[in-house]
């Protein structure tokens, strides 16, 4: 899996008169404009989830300006080429007054920049497409997905004001997309990780597919939990930007509108997690058609800081839970003992709860997780491997485990 990210946030500036066809730039404060001359610039990279490797094959990209009504201004579109061995790519989009005037609709401010793979087969727009994988882009290139990126809105002033956020948008149920914001800084806690993305797609398949693929005992047991009568109570550990818990909440709009889902992580992830909760607690503003928006009251989706090395807060010691979610939390073996102790404490008062763990094994030291879970009396109820095609490289995989705790009779 690869992710397009902004190394330098987009900036917007007026074009010189000659470049803009000789006309004056608009300074109207209205929400639409029909005549404008502007330039949008940015610097991107295409990297792995942790940013420790870059796309190693050529890829054709497209970029265009998007209005606040989500319409793409095709006359601003540029075609780019990412070359194997690259680490970054500069781009510039120019929209002249004449191009804006020839647009079939007024340009709606504020504007955003969209960058995507031109081959739709490797640019998923639906969460379900992530799980199914992507087709080969060309002979010998292999399969794999590259997630598109949308910038924060830019006003007429053009100043990016040090914007450090970028948006991933994936359809979950109809046109009402799930929007997950990431930060472009160095903190990997505020990025989407591969295991979280694949686990989200897997949960989505259990909720929406008539028959999940793959169909396994793990799938059957999880479907029983997700479709159980009464409210669903779930907690996510190490939520990061919150994609797994938010996906579960979006799926529960149909089956469990009375569900309660709590995202937890360290304070450094709080801002981005709360931001994503706010963005997804209500349907997107441009998708509020009652005929297409999922009915039902959104589940209660909340956030709480939680340090695994500290004692479990009193309110969590007695919290009633059905499901605990853990995605890509075993990469640092130093914190794994704290993670296992936290899981054991949560299950002490929730003997029927299960733990769903997704991991992309990155090094051998992560095996300590399995040893400590066994020592804590945790039983593996089932295991599933989800293939993760990687464009231009050998395929990887995400391992999914379902745990419950063994109690002495």
N, C-alpha and C positions, 0 to 999 in steps of 0.2 A: 504494500500500500504506500502511495506517495501523496503528499499534500503540497499544494501551491500555497506559498506564504509570502507576505510582504516583508522584505528587508528594509525598504524605505517606503513609508506610508504614502499613498497618493496625494498629490498636491494639484491644485487647480489655479490656473492663471489666465488672464486675458491675452488674446493674441495681438501682436502688433497690427496696425491698420492694414499693412500690405498683405500679411498672411491671412487676415480675416476678410479679405475682399474689399477693404477700404471703408467699411462701415464702422460705426461707433458701437462699443459694447453696451449691452442693456444694463441699466441700473435700477430697473423697476423692482419694487418689493413684493410684487404679486407672486402667487405660487406657480405660475406658468410663464414661459417666455417663448416667443416665436422667432426672435432674431438675436443671435449671440455668436461671439467668436471667442473660443476658449481652447486651452490645451491642458490635458491631464497627463501627469508623468508619475512613474512609480518604478520601484526595483523589486523584483520577485526572485524567489528560489523555488525549487521543487525538491523536497527532501523527505526522508522517512519521518515517522512519528516523533522520534526523539531528536531529529535534526542532525544525526551523526553520520548520515550518508546521503548522497544526492542521486537523482535519477540518472542512470548510467546509459541511457539510450536516447536517440533522437525522438522528439515529440513535437508535433504541430500544435500550436496554441492559438487561441483567439481571445481578443479583449475588446470590450465595448463599454460605452457609458450607459448607465441604467438610471431612469428617472425614479422619482419617489412612488410612482404608480406601477413600478416593476416592469415597465416597457423598456425594451432595449432599443437604443437609437442606432439602427444598423449603419447609418452613414458615418458613425464614429468608429466603426469596427476596424481593427487592424489584425493582420495575421502575423504570427511570430513563430520562430523556430528555436526550440530548446535543443542544444547539441550535446551529445555524449561528452562527458568530461567537464561540463559547465558547473559552476557553483552559484551563479546569479545571472539575471537578465534584466536589462533596462528596457522600459517601454514608454512610448509617447503616443497619445491619441489627440488628434486635432479635429475640432468641430468648427467649421467656418459659419459665418452668418448665413451664407447661401444654403449650406447643408441643413442647418436648423430650420430655415424657412421652407425647405422642400419636404420636411418631415410631415407625414400625414396627420400628426397630432402635436399639440403644444408640448414642449419640453417641461417636465414637472420637476421642480426643485424640492429638496436638495438632491444632488447627483451622487451616484456611486460608481465604482469601477468593478467590473466583472472580468475575471480571467479564468479560462477553462481550456481543457483539451478539446481540440476541434473534432476529433473522432468521438462520437457520442458513445461508442462501445466501451470506452474506458473512462467515461465521465458520468458516474451515477448521479441521478437526480432524485431517486427514490431509495429509501432505506433498504427495501427488499432487494434492490439490485446489488447492494454491497454483499449480501449473503450469497447470492447466486454467482457472484464473481463476474468477471468481464471477459468478453471475447478477445481473441487475438487482434491486435491493431494492424499488424501486417505479418507477412510470412517470416517466421523466425523470431519475431519480437516477443512472443509469449503473451500471456494474459496478465491482467492487473488493472487496478483502478488508480486514478489520479483525482483527488477531490478538488473541485472548483473552489474559488474564493471570491468573496464580495467584500468590498471595503466599507468602512463607516461612511455615513453621509457627509458630503462636502457642500457647504453653502457657497454663495456667490463670492464671498471674500476670498475663497480659495485656500485659506490657511488650513493645514492639516492639524495644527495645534498639538503636534506630537502624538497623534492618534496611535494607539497601541493595540487596537482590537481589529479582528477580522471575523467574517461570518461564514459559517457552513450552513447550507439550507438543504434539507432532505425531506421529501414528501413522505408522510407516515400514513395518513388516511385521507384520500382525496386531495384536493388542492391546498388544504391547510397545512403548510410545511412546518416541520420542526426546525427551529432556528437555534443553532448552537454557536455562541461567540467564543473565540479563543483570544489569547493575548499573544502578541508577536515578540515578547521579550524572551529572556533566557530561561525563565522558570518553566520547567517541563510540567509542573503541577497544573498549569493553566492551558495545556494543550489537549487535543484529542489524541488518545493512544489507540493502537491497533486493536488490542484485546477489548477495550471498551466499545469501540465501534462495531466489531464483529458480534460481541455479546448483545449489544443493542439490537442489531439486525436479527439475531437469533430469537430474542424475546419477542420482537415484532412478528416473526413468523409463527410463533406459538399462539399469539393472540389473534392473528388474522388469517393464516393459511388454513384451508380445510384439512390438509394433511401436511404437517411440517416436513421440511427436507433438511437434514435427514430425520427419518422417523426412528426413534430409539426409546428404550425404557426411560431415559432421562427426559426426553421430550414428553412422554406420557405423564410422568410424575409432575413435571413443571406445569403442564397444561391443567392438571387437576388442581394445583395450587392457584394458578392464575384465574381459573374459572370457578373457584369454590364459592359456595353461598356465603353471604355475609361480607363485611368489609375486609379488604386485603391490607395487611400492615407490613410494610417493608422498610428496610434501612440499608443505605449504601455506605460502605467504608472506603475512604480514599477516593471520594467522588471526583476530585479535580473540577473540571468545568461542568460536570454533571450529566453527561450524555446518557449514561445507563439509567439512572433514576428518572430522568426526564422522559426517556423513551417509555419506561414502564408506566409513568403517569399518563402519557399520551395514549397508550394502549388501554389504560384503565378507564378512560372516558367512555368507552363503549361497554365494558364488562363490570367495572367496579368504580362508578363515580363517587362512591363513599370511601375510597381507599385513602390511606395515610402513608405517605412516602417521605422519609427523612434522609437527606443527603448530609454526609459528614466528611470533614477533612481538616487539615491544619489551617490556621488563620490566613496563610498566604493564598489560599484558594477561595476564601470567602467572597471577595468582591465579584469574581467572575462567575462563581456558582450562583450567588444571589441574583446577579444580572440575568443569567439564563433562566432562572426560575421565573423572574418577572416577565421575561419575553415569551415564555411558554405557558404561563398560567391562563392566558386568554388567547383565542385565535388571532392570527396576524391581522393587522388592520386592513390589509388589502384582500383578505379572504373571509369576509363576514357574511357571505351569502347563506341564508338559513337552509337553502336547498342542498348545499354541499358541505356545510360545516357539521362536524360530528356533534350530535345532540348530547345533552346531559351536563350536569355540573362537573367542572374539572375537579379531579381528586386534590386533596390537601397535600401540597408539595412544599416542604420546608427545608431549612438548612441549619446545622449546628456545628460549631467547631468541636473537634474531638481529637485529643492527643492520645495515641495508643499507649504511650509510656506512662501516662498518668492514670490514677484510679478511675474507674468508670463512673460518670456522673450519676447521682442518685436517681434522676428521672429516667435514665437509660437502664439502670439496674432492674427496674420494675416494668419497663416498657414491654408491651405485648407485641410479639413479632411472628410473622409467618415465614418471611423470606429475608435473608441477608445477602447483599450483593457485594462482590469483591472483584474488581477488574484491574489487572496489571499492577498489583500491589506487592509483588514478591521479588521485584528486581533488585532491591537493596536487602541483602541477607541480614544486615545489622538491625533492621526494624522488624524482621519476621517474628522473632519471639514475642515482641509487644503485640503484633497483629494477632497471633494465635491466642495469647492471653485475653485479648479483647473479645475475640470470637467465643472463647470458652465462657467468659463472664456473661456475655449476651445470651448464650444458650442455657445458662444455668436456670433461668426463669422462663425459658421458652423451649421446652423439651420436644415439642413437635415441629419446631422451626427447622428449616433447611438453609444451607449456605451454598450459594452458587458462585463458583470461583472461575474466572477466565484469566488465562495467562499466556503470554508469548515468551517462552523460555529463551532468555538471552545469554545466560551463562550457567555453568554447572553448579555454582554455589546456590542457585535457587532451590536445589533439591532439599535443602534443609527445611523448607516449608512442609514437605510431605512427612519428614521424620517427626517434626514437632507436632503436626496435626495428629499423627498416629499416637504419639506419647500423651496427647491431651484427650484421647478417647474419641477422636473424630473418625467416623467411618465413611469411606467413599461409596456412595450409593450407586453412582454410575459415572462414566467418563465418556467424553465426546471430543472428537478432533474436527475442527472446522478449517478447511483449506484456505490459505491466504495467498492468492497469486500475486506476484510482484513483477511489475513491468520491467523487462530487460534482465531479470535475475531469476534464480531458482525459486520455486514456490516455497513459502513458509507455512506455518500452521499455528492456530490458536487452540490451546487445550482448555476444555471446559469440564469442571468437576462439580458434582453435587454431593455435599457432605451433610451428615447429621451426626449428633453426638450419641455415643453409647453410654447408657446409664446402668449401674448395677441394680439388679432386681431386689 
